[in-house]
Amino acid sequence: MTTAPTLSADAALPAGLVRSLLEHAVAGGAPAVEVSAPATGQRIAELPQSSVDDIDRAFATARAAQGEWAATPVRERVAVLRRFHDLVLAEQDAILDIVQTETGKSRAHAFDEVGDVAVNARYYASVAEKLLATRKPRGVLPVLTQVDVRHRPKGVVAVISPWNYPLALAASDALPALVAGNAVIARPDNQTALTALWAIDAAVRAGLPRGLWQAVLGRGREIGGEVIGRADYVDYTGSSATGRTIARQAGERLIGYSLELGGKNPLLVLADADVSRAAKVAVRACFSSAGQLCESMERIYVHDGVYDKFVGEFVANVRALKLGAALNYDSDMGSLTFQRQLDTVSSHVDDAVAKGATVLAGGRARPDLGPYFYEPTVLADVRPGMTVYREETFGPVVSVYRVASDDEAVAAANDTAYGLNASVWTKDAGRGREIAARINAGSVNVNEGFIAAWGSADAPSGGLGISGTGRRHGPEGLLKYIDTQTIAVQRVLPIAPLPGMSEQLWAKTMTLYFGVMKTLRQK
């Protein structure tokens, strides 16, 4: 396993840049916290924190801005998204530096976030006018009953985003909310707040009115409840445990919410798979962002007939990965982001080894590279009773299992409370679809790890089981941020017996009408 240079000693973000980005945060009423670069331990910033008064001020400003924004024609809102798309691509070097500095991930994996935001900005700019247009469904009495279905924004949406994909999960959830006519209050993780603030700054430069997208800063346990208590809708990405808490809080207020939570995702290599291709792509599926990705693979089930070949090639590919977090494309995998992540990864691997698991690759921390580096790790002989067998690791660790049939692979894949993502490898696409349909996951990729489904912005993405509820992407990713209002206008005749007509004759007449409409296959 080779290494690449990590961040140089003078690679901290420029103080002027940090100051300018912090202007978009409504914070300062609570004591600041220090944020450091995971790859080096170098200080990034003293991050101001938001008080309750700051949060009140942010929501008041957002509500004032939202009314005017909701009255803005959709085509003008769309134009902001198009300009934002262009800025993200044109200024990608700047935002990639910020993402890498705050997370410790490799530049290639940081670019995945740039691509995600660009795709979603383009998609929602393309479909928003159609999705938000007033719909005219058939009324109860055709011609006589005229119906409009109108879309009303929720109001102020809280987007609570995590540290692992700070650009994608802050911006790609905010954009559809904004184009639908809402304001957004962001509560990014402290560790990656500057990335979210860069997105807000870019949106303002793209023409978004100031105050419409703001950020409040603070730890979730300290201000999360305050944000949820003022929001009209909550979009959260993070752990299943916190998701349950947010669902309870939102439920008490009878407001809507969307939750994308954890995963213990399976990858199935069937007997007829292109083994070399699967062994190559599986590396990215398992180790993107050092495995700190809800969609990443933590379990690989390989048919006995191709197990030895797949594992041999996969392990060789993993061992060839270059570790580092320099602000360039020289490394294949970066650092973990926190000490707690390093502790979890180390404990899962150590527990498995102590109970009989075999380390095929990796298996050790690399403090020589930086505080939180850990080698991409492949385990075999993992069994029930080992922590890594069932619990989400959320790090660069994957377990490989030998199976004798498709049925055994599907049963093993479904032996989990999670249901976020899965991957199936076979040369027969039809067979792949059939196997995919049997797996309990919100997304299943055939001959890909996660990008095929995740990157298809016109298709919904989300989890089953304890992996969450609600969807991002696709029409659902925008329509969750609106309420519908039905306006029905009755013309000429009332929906009631005509003068002199008895209720009995009215009932018979309507019964005949209902039968005719069914025969004509009318809605």
Beta strands, then each sheet from edge to edge (+ up, - down):
strand 1: 2-3
strand 2: 30-36
strand 3: 43-49
strand 4: 145-153
strand 5: 156-161
strand 6: 183-188
strand 7: 213-215
strand 8: 233-237
strand 9: 256-260
strand 10: 265-269
strand 11: 297-303
strand 12: 322-323
strand 13: 358-361
strand 14: 377-380
strand 15: 397-403
strand 16: 421-425
strand 17: 443-446
strand 18: 468-469
strand 19: 482-490
sheet 1: 1+ 12+
sheet 2: 2+ 3-
sheet 3: 4+ 19-
sheet 4: 7+ 6+ 5+ 8+ 9+ 18-
sheet 5: 13+ 14- 15- 11- 10- 16- 17-
end
